[in-house]
Amino acid sequence: NSTAQIKEKPFYVTTPIFYVNAAPHIGHLYCTVLADVVKRWQQINGKEAYLCTGTDEHGMKIQRAAAKEGMDPKSFCDLNSDKFRSLTYDADISNDFFIRTTDPDHKDAVSQFWLQLKHSLPSQLGLYKGSHEGWYCVSDECFYPEDLVQPSIVPQTGKKIMINVESENEVEWVKEETWFFPLTKYKEALLKFYDENPEWVKPANRMQEVRDWVENHLEDLSVTRPVSRLNWGVSDPEDPSQTIYVWVDALINYITKAGYGSKWRTSTEDMGIWPADLQIIGKDILRFHAIYWPALLIALGLPPAKGILCHNHWTMSNRKMSKSLGNVVNPVFALQRWDVDPLRYFLMRNGNLTRDMSYSNDIIAAIYSKELQANIGNLFYRIAKPKASAGWSTKRAVETSNSGAFTALDMVKDKEEYQHFFSLESFLARTADGVSREMADYNASGAIREVFELLRETNRFITDTQPWVLAKQNETLSPLLLNWTIHRSAEALRIAAILLQPIMPSKMKRLLDEMGVQPDRRTVAYAKPDTDDAYGTSNEKKNINFDRANKHLTLFPPTV
Ligand code: ME8
């Protein structure tokens, strides 16, 4: 039936699931906020969208961390997983799922995936058992080839150790019997997949890195550990001497919440929200997501995610912020100090996909005062402050505009001396498109830049049109020009607030509430001038009045 509508698959975005060996830091918050911004952006574009985050709780790293604390692994995981979960509340993350790899539904999904790998593949493409020796890094939970390992000395103790040259974490020599996934047999399939999806990993240099790795360094993957060394994990249902490798376990999280194992197991069924539209990861875990994960899915005839966004790292004094290094910023304190939305704003503004980013309270303080207070806060205050006696009423300005009285301005449109009254128009018209273009590349920083150009331009516009002078003039055109100035500034603020909702959800909600913008008119479709003819009026029920007392108008209060 040609009239039958095919329901569009909801947008699905994921973050990595975080190791619970220590508390969360600002790097974890960063990628979770980015995922939240992507999800909220879809929503204000009218799409149904889902976000999955959570914690990675199995493996040797966690087993050892728990033992060090003298705790049983599950209690240890409960304690630390809660810290990540409460961070999502504190930071206003709109996640739909918070997965824990110790959840029964996930462990079940892992077992099923495992059995499918073992039994549904032709023998040369399926799992095989073999013996394995090599350098294993517990901190990174992976083996490294000989050429990526070198001796090092622990500064504090003088102890001689072997480390991986990239992560600088300790490696140890391990020899064991395990199951293998014949990754090398999937080389052609992976390269074909990359060829067909040349922008699969963004940014482009990361895609190239992946391709180089697949072309030159592919090895079969050891996908279990002997239970004697690793017992904290999902064990092979048919071979209890083996525990499934933590990375295989962890990657499956992305399909668990999409219903794999409980609602579907093959691509001929309705896979719900899978494939994910976007998987956000840090550069440290690119190989797992861009090589192992698609290979495992391709093996079972399941589609890989539609795209991967790989970001760089936050640093402190030029070193990667990491739990193992102990140079971390505690996001809970940062949220208390700066408030949720300003911190989200900073992370998105200074976040970067291609360079490492540096965290500094001085920079946050400067951005807070120069951008949030001086631009958006100030603009809000300027156009909403009560000066009704002098005609500063946005309500009236909007009404005047809507009643068509602005056609009077047509008379002056071509006159040189009135040009500055129209200087904002091109910004009003194009900002939403600019933001959409940036967000198509998931570039929140670029999106912020576009909005702030509009805001800066608006403050300049007000300075040029001098509404305070117009308010005192008795010329025929003055009231019209005054209302025009206020109305166009209000339009700029309304558009900016709509577009910034994903980044600062609660501040922008307040701003839009204060402006009397109806909840169903806060989508990107309304982020164009003259699309909303109903805001700016007071809403008796909610007691929202655009001409309220000054003290309510401070969006970004002074910080301590
Ligand atoms: O790797 N700057 O978990 P993890 C920015 N459990 N982002 C950072 C960061 C930093 N300094 N440090 C960490 C794991 N991240 C696995 C993932 S997924 C199936 C399993 C972010 O706790 C970044 O996104 O080490 C990185 O990829 C992720 O946290 C790793 O978190």
Residues whose N, C-alpha, C, O or C-beta is under 5 A from the ligand:
A	BS01	ME8	P16 I17 F18 Y19 G27 H28 C31 D56 A250 L251 I281 G282 K283 I285 N312 H313 W314 K320 M321
